[in-house]
Amino acid sequence: MTFFNSIANEYDQWYTTPMGSLVDQVETDLAMKLFPLQPGMKVLDAGCGTGNFSLKLAQQGVVVTGIDMSPEMLAYAREKAKVADFEIPFVEMDMYQLDYSDQTFDGVFSMAAFEFIREPERALKELFRVLKPGGILLVGTINRESAWGELYTSPDFQKNTVFKHASFKSLDDMKAWEPNQLVKTGSCLFLPPDTPDDQWTLEQEDQFRQHNRGGFICALWQKR
């Protein structure tokens, strides 16, 4: 996913906008609600990008390792960890071929990366391999069957953004992956993408919850 190198310098800027800030908040809230954190647990952040969630996990006392295919994104992640005074290894690595032994991690966390995974079951199998028995694995991704999925698959986005490389999933798709080890699922981001800047609030998010499909979906598995 080296095509992310070209946007690494602007990736985090989006999170400073009203939309980006609220999106980050609701996605974080959902992920942390599903993923039972324990201080000291060893977690792999797979597809860590600029380290957004790696730092959030480290703030909770988790021992984090971040991997990504984009060296430019990883450079930003390292700088952010240095500023925050966290010692987080960020390693350039392919999710399909993890350079870790079996049963290395207590948990695996992957947010906003599976959009760009074209063989999700293959990647999930590899993530399960490095997970200890009883360990937990969380994947969060854009919901193809939502207003956000419609936006990202629109001709303009497919022509002019990195989402032309994406392969979007639905909640039913995710439920079919390792169903015997699936624990729970959840969704968020009920606000549509054309929401005006002054309406990106949790109150509005709650109002749209009754009417829209969540634009972001998460699934949690536990390794048997």
C-alpha positions, 0 to 999 in steps of 0.5 A, spaced: 500 500 500 505 504 498 500 509 494 499 512 501 506 515 501 503 520 497 498 523 502 502 521 508 503 529 509 496 530 509 493 524 512 492 527 519 490 534 517 483 531 516 482 529 523 482 536 525 476 538 521 469 538 524 468 531 520 474 528 521 474 529 529 467 527 530 469 521 525 475 519 529 471 520 536 465 515 534 470 510 531 474 510 537 469 509 542 466 503 538 473 500 537 474 501 545 468 499 547 468 492 543 476 491 544 477 489 552 483 492 554 488 490 559 494 494 561 500 490 559 497 486 554 501 485 547 497 488 541 499 488 534 496 494 530 495 492 523 495 497 518 497 502 523 498 508 518 500 514 522 499 511 528 493 514 530 490 508 534 497 505 536 498 512 540 491 511 543 492 504 545 499 506 548 495 511 552 491 505 555 498 502 558 498 497 552 504 494 549 503 496 542 507 494 535 505 497 529 505 495 522 504 498 515 506 497 508 507 505 507 514 507 509 512 515 509 506 513 514 510 510 518 515 515 519 509 520 521 507 515 526 514 514 529 515 522 530 508 522 533 510 517 538 517 520 539 513 527 541 508 523 545 514 520 549 512 513 547 516 507 545 512 504 539 516 499 534 513 501 527 515 496 522 514 496 515 511 489 513 505 486 509 499 483 513 499 477 508 506 475 511 507 477 518 514 476 520 512 474 527 512 467 530 505 463 532 502 466 538 506 472 539 500 477 541 495 478 546 491 482 541 490 484 534 487 491 532 486 493 525 482 500 524 481 503 517 486 498 513 481 492 511 478 497 506 485 496 502 485 488 503 483 484 497 484 478 500 481 479 507 480 472 509 487 470 507 489 476 512 485 474 517 488 467 517 495 470 518 493 475 524 490 469 527 496 465 527 500 470 531 495 471 536 495 467 542 489 462 544 484 466 547 486 472 544 482 478 541 482 480 534 478 487 532 477 489 525 474 496 523 472 498 516 468 502 512 461 499 511 460 498 503 452 498 504 452 505 507 452 512 505 459 512 506 460 506 502 456 510 496 460 516 497 467 512 496 465 508 490 462 514 487 466 515 480 469 522 483 472 518 489 474 512 485 478 517 480 481 522 484 482 519 491 486 513 494 479 509 494 480 507 487 485 502 490 479 500 495 475 493 496 469 495 501 466 490 505 459 489 508 457 487 515 455 480 512 461 479 509 465 480 516 460 475 519 462 470 514 469 470 516 471 465 522 464 465 524 465 460 529 470 465 533 466 471 532 464 474 538 460 481 537 459 486 531 458 494 532 457 500 527 457 507 528 458 513 523 450 514 522 451 521 520 451 522 512 458 524 509 454 531 506 452 533 513 454 541 514 460 542 518 456 545 524 452 539 525 458 534 526 456 533 533 454 527 538 447 529 538 446 529 531 450 522 530 445 519 535 439 522 532 441 519 525 442 512 529 435 511 528 435 512 520 441 510 517 446 504 517 453 505 520 458 508 515 463 504 519 463 497 522 467 493 527 467 485 528 471 482 534 473 475 534 476 471 540 481 465 538 479 458 540 
